[in-house]
Amino acid sequence: MTQLKAGTRMRSAVCKTEVMVIAAPATEVELSCGGAPMIAMTEEPSGGDIDADFAEGTLLGKRYTNEAGDLELLCTKPGDGSLAAAGAALGLKEAKPLPSSD
């Protein structure tokens, strides 16, 4: 588990995915991508196989958030693994609808 803070960059150990933390909860979080724990940008990926349950992939420039909404990650490099926090898959953050200008 890792104490995250805004601006922290991490990479996947099993695919090319790289993310930047936009918002983080006050508690420690276990981030994973492709079913393997994420690593610091300074560490070398270990390789390995992507878990089939976490193989949806990530999209460049998209924001991913947890169900509670207190964790937000920005994908800075796409990959084949999908993101999860504490074993729960992160979903794409939806854009807020613009107000009507009638």
DSSP file (Angstrom, degrees, kcal/mol; ACC not computed):
  #  RESIDUE AA STRUCTURE BP1 BP2  ACC     N-H-->O    O-->H-N    N-H-->O    O-->H-N    TCO  KAPPA ALPHA  PHI   PSI    X-CA   Y-CA   Z-CA
    1    1 A M              0   0    0      0, 0.0     2,-0.4     0, 0.0    29,-0.2   0.000 360.0 360.0 360.0 148.8    0.0    0.0    0.0
    2    2 A T  B     -A   29   0A   0     27,-2.2    27,-2.8    25,-0.1     2,-0.8  -0.976 360.0-129.4-132.6 140.1    1.1    3.5   -0.8
    3    3 A Q        -     0   0    0     -2,-0.4     2,-0.2    25,-0.2    25,-0.1  -0.809  38.6-157.3 -84.2 113.0    0.3    6.9    0.5
    4    4 A L        -     0   0    0     -2,-0.8     2,-0.3    23,-0.4    20,-0.1  -0.574  14.7-175.0 -93.5 153.9   -0.5    8.9   -2.6
    5    5 A K    >   -     0   0    0     -2,-0.2     3,-1.9    18,-0.1    16,-0.2  -0.981  40.2 -81.7-142.6 155.9   -0.4   12.6   -3.2
    6    6 A A  T 3  S+     0   0    0     -2,-0.3    16,-0.2     1,-0.2     3,-0.1  -0.270 114.7  29.4 -57.4 136.3   -1.3   14.8   -6.2
    7    7 A G  T 3  S+     0   0    0     14,-3.2    -1,-0.2     1,-0.3     2,-0.2   0.208  82.5 136.9  98.0 -14.2    1.4   14.9   -8.8
    8    8 A T    <   -     0   0    0     -3,-1.9    13,-2.9    13,-0.1     2,-0.4  -0.455  41.7-150.6 -66.8 134.4    2.8   11.4   -8.1
    9    9 A R  E     +B   20   0B   0     11,-0.2    32,-0.8    -2,-0.2     2,-0.3  -0.902  18.7 175.0-109.9 139.2    3.6    9.5  -11.3
   10   10 A M  E     -BC  19  40B   0      9,-2.3     9,-2.6    -2,-0.4     2,-0.3  -0.922  13.5-152.1-137.9 161.5    3.4    5.7  -11.5
   11   11 A R  E     -BC  18  39B   0     28,-2.7    28,-3.0    -2,-0.3     7,-0.2  -0.926  25.0-104.0-133.8 159.0    3.8    3.0  -14.1
   12   12 A S        -     0   0    0      5,-2.6    26,-0.1    -2,-0.3    22,-0.1  -0.520  15.0-147.6 -78.7 148.2    2.5   -0.5  -14.6
   13   13 A A  S    S+     0   0    0     24,-0.4    34,-2.2    20,-0.3    33,-0.2   0.609  97.3  36.5 -87.1 -14.3    4.8   -3.4  -14.0
   14   14 A V  S    S+     0   0    0     19,-0.3     2,-0.2    22,-0.2    -1,-0.1   0.484 122.0  18.7-121.2  -5.1    3.1   -5.5  -16.8
   15   15 A C  S    S-     0   0    0      2,-0.2    -3,-0.2    32,-0.1    32,-0.1  -0.818  86.7 -88.6-148.7-170.2    2.2   -3.1  -19.6
   16   16 A K  S    S+     0   0    0     -2,-0.2    63,-0.1    -5,-0.1    -3,-0.0   0.438  73.6 131.9 -88.7  -0.1    3.0    0.4  -20.9
   17   17 A T        +     0   0    0     -6,-0.1    -5,-2.6    59,-0.0     2,-0.4  -0.260  29.9 179.7 -59.8 134.1    0.4    2.3  -18.8
   18   18 A E  E     -BD  11  77B   0     59,-2.1    58,-2.2    -7,-0.2    59,-1.6  -0.994   4.1-176.8-132.6 141.3    1.7    5.4  -16.9
   19   19 A V  E     -BD  10  75B   0     -9,-2.6    -9,-2.3    -2,-0.4     2,-0.4  -0.911  19.7-144.9-135.1 161.0   -0.5    7.6  -14.8
   20   20 A M  E     -BD   9  74B   0     54,-2.2    54,-2.8    -2,-0.3     2,-0.4  -0.992  28.4-120.0-124.0 136.3   -0.4   10.8  -12.7
   21   21 A V  E     + D   0  73B   0    -13,-2.9   -14,-3.2    -2,-0.4    52,-0.2  -0.630  31.9 173.3 -76.7 124.5   -2.3   11.1   -9.5
   22   22 A I  E    S+     0   0B   0     50,-3.0     2,-0.3    -2,-0.4    51,-0.2   0.816  72.5   5.7 -96.3 -44.4   -4.8   14.1   -9.7
   23   23 A A  E     - D   0  72B   0     49,-1.6    49,-2.7   -18,-0.1    -1,-0.4  -0.996  69.6-171.3-141.6 143.0   -6.6   13.5   -6.4
   24   24 A A        -     0   0    0     -2,-0.3    47,-0.2    47,-0.2   -18,-0.1  -0.983  23.8-115.4-137.5 146.2   -5.9   11.0   -3.6
   25   25 A P        -     0   0    0      0, 0.0   -21,-0.3     0, 0.0     4,-0.1  -0.306  31.5-114.0 -71.8 164.5   -7.6    9.9   -0.5
   26   26 A A  S    S+     0   0    0    -23,-0.1     2,-0.1     2,-0.1    -2,-0.0   0.684  95.6  74.0 -73.1 -17.9   -6.0   10.6    2.9
   27   27 A T  S    S-     0   0    0      1,-0.1   -23,-0.4   -24,-0.0     2,-0.1  -0.472  97.0 -87.6 -93.1 166.4   -5.6    6.8    3.5
   28   28 A E        -     0   0    0    -25,-0.1     2,-0.4    -2,-0.1   -25,-0.2  -0.443  44.5-161.3 -71.4 146.8   -3.1    4.5    1.9
   29   29 A V  B     -A    2   0A   0    -27,-2.8   -27,-2.2    -2,-0.1     2,-0.8  -0.984  17.8-140.1-133.6 140.2   -4.2    2.9   -1.4
   30   30 A E        -     0   0    0     -2,-0.4    56,-3.0   -29,-0.2    57,-0.4  -0.879  26.4-166.0-100.1 104.7   -3.0   -0.2   -3.3
   31   31 A L  E     +G   85   0C   0     -2,-0.8     7,-2.1    54,-0.2     2,-0.3  -0.693   9.9 176.6 -90.1 141.5   -3.0    0.7   -7.0
   32   32 A S  E     -GH  84  37C   0     52,-2.7    52,-2.3    -2,-0.3     2,-0.4  -0.965  17.5-163.0-140.3 159.6   -2.7   -1.9   -9.6
   33   33 A C  E >  S+GH  83  36C   0      3,-2.6     3,-1.4    -2,-0.3   -20,-0.3  -0.976  81.9   0.8-142.8 127.4   -2.7   -2.2  -13.4
   34   34 A G  T 3  S-     0   0    0     48,-2.0    17,-2.8    -2,-0.4    20,-0.2   0.691 130.8 -60.7  68.5  17.4   -3.3   -5.4  -15.3
   35   35 A G  T 3  S+     0   0    0     47,-0.5    -1,-0.3     1,-0.3    48,-0.1   0.406 117.9 101.2  90.1  -1.7   -3.6   -7.2  -12.0
   36   36 A A  E <  S-H   33   0C   0     -3,-1.4    -3,-2.6    15,-0.1    -1,-0.3  -0.895  82.2 -96.0-115.7 146.1   -0.1   -6.3  -10.8
   37   37 A P  E     -H   32   0C   0      0, 0.0   -24,-0.4     0, 0.0    -5,-0.3  -0.272  43.2-113.7 -57.7 142.1    0.9   -3.6   -8.3
   38   38 A M        -     0   0    0     -7,-2.1     2,-0.2   -26,-0.1   -26,-0.2  -0.442  32.5-149.5 -75.9 153.8    1.9   -0.3   -9.9
   39   39 A I  E     -C   11   0B   0    -28,-3.0   -28,-2.7    -2,-0.1    -1,-0.0  -0.752  22.2 -87.9-122.3 166.4    5.5    0.8   -9.4
   40   40 A A  E >   -C   10   0B   0     -2,-0.2     3,-1.3   -30,-0.2   -30,-0.2  -0.320  39.8-112.4 -69.3 157.5    7.4    4.1   -9.2
   41   41 A M  T 3  S+     0   0    0    -32,-0.8    -1,-0.1     1,-0.3   -31,-0.1   0.756 116.7  58.8 -63.1 -24.9    8.6    5.7  -12.5
   42   42 A T  T 3  S+     0   0    0      2,-0.1    -1,-0.3     0, 0.0     2,-0.2   0.662  91.4  86.4 -80.5 -15.8   12.2    5.1  -11.4
   43   43 A E  S <  S-     0   0    0     -3,-1.3    -4,-0.1     1,-0.0     3,-0.0  -0.549  81.0-119.2 -85.6 150.7   11.7    1.3  -11.2
   44   44 A E        -     0   0    0     -2,-0.2    -4,-0.1     1,-0.1    -2,-0.1  -0.727  33.5-107.3 -86.7 135.4   12.0   -1.0  -14.2
   45   45 A P        -     0   0    0      0, 0.0   -32,-0.1     0, 0.0   -31,-0.1  -0.343  19.1-147.6 -60.6 140.7    8.9   -3.0  -15.1
   46   46 A S        -     0   0    0      1,-0.3   -32,-0.1   -33,-0.2     2,-0.1   0.626  30.1-143.6 -84.5 -14.0    9.1   -6.7  -14.2
   47   47 A G        +     0   0    0    -34,-2.2    -1,-0.3   -32,-0.1     2,-0.2  -0.460  38.9 139.4  79.2-159.2    7.1   -7.8  -17.2
   48   48 A G        -     0   0    0     -2,-0.1     2,-0.3   -34,-0.1    -1,-0.1  -0.521  55.3 -49.4 109.5 179.2    4.7  -10.7  -16.8
   49   49 A D        -     0   0    0     -2,-0.2     2,-0.4   -14,-0.0   -34,-0.1  -0.652  48.5-118.5 -94.8 147.3    1.2  -11.5  -18.0
   50   50 A I        -     0   0    0     -2,-0.3     2,-0.2   -36,-0.1   -15,-0.2  -0.687  33.8-112.7 -81.7 133.0   -1.8   -9.2  -17.6
   51   51 A D    >   -     0   0    0    -17,-2.8     3,-1.9    -2,-0.4   -15,-0.1  -0.481  20.4-132.0 -64.7 130.9   -4.6  -10.7  -15.5
   52   52 A A  G >  S+     0   0    0      1,-0.3     3,-0.8    -2,-0.2    -1,-0.1   0.775 106.3  59.6 -58.9 -27.9   -7.6  -11.4  -17.8
   53   53 A D  G 3  S+     0   0    0      1,-0.3    -1,-0.3   -19,-0.1     3,-0.1   0.672 112.0  40.0 -74.1 -16.3   -9.9   -9.7  -15.3
   54   54 A F  G <  S+     0   0    0     -3,-1.9    28,-2.1   -20,-0.2    -1,-0.3  -0.335  84.0 105.7-126.8  49.6   -7.9   -6.4  -15.7
   55   55 A A    <   +     0   0    0     -3,-0.8    -1,-0.1    26,-0.3    26,-0.1  -0.036  37.9 106.7-120.9  30.3   -7.2   -6.4  -19.5
   56   56 A E  S    S-     0   0    0      1,-0.1    25,-0.2    -3,-0.1    -1,-0.1   0.715  75.3-135.5 -81.4 -20.4   -9.6   -3.7  -20.7
   57   57 A G        -     0   0    0     23,-0.5     2,-0.3    -3,-0.2    23,-0.2  -0.075   8.7 -96.3  90.2 167.6   -6.7   -1.2  -21.3
   58   58 A T        -     0   0    0     21,-2.2    21,-0.4    24,-0.1     2,-0.4  -0.899  26.7-134.4-123.6 154.4   -6.3    2.5  -20.6
   59   59 A L    >   -     0   0    0     -2,-0.3     3,-1.7    19,-0.2    16,-0.3  -0.917  26.6-106.6-116.1 135.5   -6.8    5.5  -22.8
   60   60 A L  T 3  S+     0   0    0     -2,-0.4    16,-0.2     1,-0.3     3,-0.1  -0.309 101.0   8.1 -59.1 131.2   -4.4    8.4  -23.2
   61   61 A G  T 3  S+     0   0    0     14,-2.7    -1,-0.3     1,-0.3     2,-0.2   0.431  97.2 126.9  80.3  -0.7   -5.6   11.6  -21.6
   62   62 A K    <   -     0   0    0     -3,-1.7    13,-2.5    13,-0.1     2,-0.4  -0.627  54.5-132.2 -91.0 150.0   -8.6   10.0  -19.8
   63   63 A R  E     -E   74   0B   0     30,-0.3    30,-3.1    -2,-0.2     2,-0.4  -0.839  16.6-159.9-102.6 138.1   -9.2   10.3  -16.1
   64   64 A Y  E     -EF  73  92B   0      9,-3.0     9,-3.0    -2,-0.4     2,-0.3  -0.940  12.3-179.6-119.2 138.7  -10.0    7.3  -14.0
   65   65 A T  E     -EF  72  91B   0     26,-2.8    26,-2.3    -2,-0.4     7,-0.2  -0.932  24.4-117.2-137.7 157.6  -11.8    7.4  -10.6
   66   66 A N    >   -     0   0    0      5,-1.3     3,-0.6    -2,-0.3    24,-0.1  -0.363  40.3 -99.2 -86.6 174.0  -12.9    5.1   -7.9
   67   67 A E  T 3  S+     0   0    0      1,-0.2    -1,-0.1    22,-0.2    23,-0.0   0.853 123.1  53.1 -64.0 -35.2  -16.5    4.7   -6.8
   68   68 A A  T 3  S-     0   0    0      1,-0.1    -1,-0.2     3,-0.0    -3,-0.0   0.731 103.4-132.9 -72.9 -21.7  -16.1    7.0   -3.8
   69   69 A G  S <  S+     0   0    0     -3,-0.6    -2,-0.1     2,-0.2    -1,-0.1   0.524  78.2 108.1  83.6   5.6  -14.7    9.7   -6.1
   70   70 A D        +     0   0    0      1,-0.1     2,-0.4   -47,-0.0    -3,-0.1   0.492  68.9  62.5 -95.4  -2.5  -11.8   10.5   -3.8
   71   71 A L        +     0   0    0    -47,-0.2    -5,-1.3    -5,-0.1     2,-0.4  -0.988  61.1 173.6-122.5 126.8   -9.1    8.9   -6.1
   72   72 A E  E     -DE  23  65B   0    -49,-2.7   -50,-3.0    -2,-0.4   -49,-1.6  -0.991   6.1-173.9-137.1 127.9   -8.5   10.3   -9.6
   73   73 A L  E     -DE  21  64B   0     -9,-3.0    -9,-3.0    -2,-0.4     2,-0.5  -0.938  14.2-147.4-120.8 142.3   -5.7    9.2  -12.0
   74   74 A L  E     -DE  20  63B   0    -54,-2.8   -54,-2.2    -2,-0.4     2,-0.6  -0.943  20.1-131.0-107.9 125.8   -4.8   10.8  -15.4
   75   75 A C  E     +D   19   0B   0    -13,-2.5   -14,-2.7    -2,-0.5   -56,-0.3  -0.669  29.7 172.4 -78.4 116.7   -3.5    8.3  -18.0
   76   76 A T  E    S+     0   0B   0    -58,-2.2   -57,-0.2    -2,-0.6    -1,-0.2   0.570  74.7  22.8-100.6 -13.5   -0.3    9.8  -19.4
   77   77 A K  E    S-D   18   0B   0    -59,-1.6   -59,-2.1   -18,-0.1    -1,-0.3  -0.891  84.4-131.1-152.0 120.8    0.7    6.7  -21.5
   78   78 A P        +     0   0    0      0, 0.0     2,-0.3     0, 0.0   -19,-0.2  -0.256  30.9 166.4 -74.0 159.8   -1.9    4.1  -22.6
   79   79 A G        -     0   0    0    -21,-0.4   -21,-2.2     2,-0.2   -64,-0.1  -0.909  47.1 -96.9-157.0-176.4   -1.5    0.4  -22.2
   80   80 A D  S    S+     0   0    0     -2,-0.3   -23,-0.5   -23,-0.2     2,-0.2   0.673  93.0  81.2 -87.2 -19.6   -3.2   -3.0  -22.3
   81   81 A G  S    S-     0   0    0    -25,-0.2     2,-0.3   -26,-0.1   -26,-0.3  -0.506  72.9-131.4 -86.2 156.6   -3.9   -3.3  -18.5
   82   82 A S        -     0   0    0    -28,-2.1   -48,-2.0    -2,-0.2   -47,-0.5  -0.803  24.7-109.5-107.6 154.5   -6.8   -1.7  -16.7
   83   83 A L  E     +G   33   0C   0     -2,-0.3     7,-2.4   -26,-0.2     2,-0.3  -0.478  35.7 173.4 -85.7 147.5   -6.5    0.3  -13.5
   84   84 A A  E     -GI  32  89C   0    -52,-2.3   -52,-2.7     5,-0.3     2,-0.4  -0.989  21.2-150.9-148.9 153.2   -7.7   -0.8  -10.0
   85   85 A A  E >  S-GI  31  88C   0      3,-2.5     3,-1.9    -2,-0.3   -54,-0.2  -0.994  86.5 -12.8-127.0 123.1   -7.5    0.4   -6.4
   86   86 A A  T 3  S-     0   0    0    -56,-3.0   -55,-0.1    -2,-0.4    -1,-0.1   0.844 130.2 -55.1  54.1  36.7   -7.7   -2.2   -3.6
   87   87 A G  T 3  S+     0   0    0    -57,-0.4     2,-0.5     1,-0.2    -1,-0.3   0.328 114.0 115.5  84.0  -7.4   -8.8   -4.7   -6.2
   88   88 A A  E <  S-I   85   0C   0     -3,-1.9    -3,-2.5     1,-0.0    -1,-0.2  -0.848  70.6-115.7 -99.3 126.9  -11.8   -2.7   -7.4
   89   89 A A  E     -I   84   0C   0     -2,-0.5     2,-0.3    -5,-0.2    -5,-0.3  -0.268  24.7-129.1 -60.6 140.6  -11.7   -1.5  -11.1
   90   90 A L        -     0   0    0     -7,-2.4     2,-0.2   -24,-0.1   -24,-0.2  -0.715  22.9-144.1 -89.1 142.6  -11.5    2.2  -11.7
   91   91 A G  E     -F   65   0B   0    -26,-2.3   -26,-2.8    -2,-0.3     2,-0.2  -0.664  24.9 -90.2-105.4 162.0  -14.0    3.7  -14.1
   92   92 A L  E     -F   64   0B   0     -2,-0.2     2,-0.5   -28,-0.2   -28,-0.2  -0.470  43.2-119.5 -66.4 136.4  -13.7    6.5  -16.6
   93   93 A K        -     0   0    0    -30,-3.1   -30,-0.3    -2,-0.2     2,-0.2  -0.679  28.7-134.7 -79.9 128.3  -14.6    9.9  -15.2
   94   94 A E        -     0   0    0     -2,-0.5     2,-0.1     1,-0.1    -1,-0.0  -0.577  18.7-110.4 -84.2 144.5  -17.5   11.3  -17.0
   95   95 A A        -     0   0    0     -2,-0.2    -1,-0.1     1,-0.1     3,-0.0  -0.453  34.3-111.2 -70.4 144.5  -17.6   15.0  -18.1
   96   96 A K        -     0   0    0     -2,-0.1    -1,-0.1     1,-0.1     2,-0.1  -0.595  36.6-110.3 -75.5 136.3  -20.0   17.2  -16.3
   97   97 A P        -     0   0    0      0, 0.0    -1,-0.1     0, 0.0     3,-0.1  -0.405  32.1-116.7 -67.0 143.3  -22.8   18.4  -18.6
   98   98 A L        -     0   0    0      1,-0.1     3,-0.1    -2,-0.1     2,-0.0  -0.507  34.2-101.9 -77.2 148.0  -22.8   22.0  -19.5
   99   99 A P        -     0   0    0      0, 0.0    -1,-0.1     0, 0.0     2,-0.1  -0.347  42.4 -96.7 -69.1 151.8  -25.6   24.2  -18.3
  100  100 A S        -     0   0    0      1,-0.1     0, 0.0    -3,-0.1     0, 0.0  -0.400  27.0-156.7 -66.3 142.0  -28.3   25.1  -20.8
  101  101 A S              0   0    0      1,-0.1    -1,-0.1    -2,-0.1    -3,-0.0  -0.201 360.0 360.0-115.5  41.9  -27.9   28.5  -22.4
  102  102 A D              0   0    0      0, 0.0    -1,-0.1     0, 0.0    -2,-0.0   0.488 360.0 360.0 -67.1 360.0  -31.4   29.2  -23.4
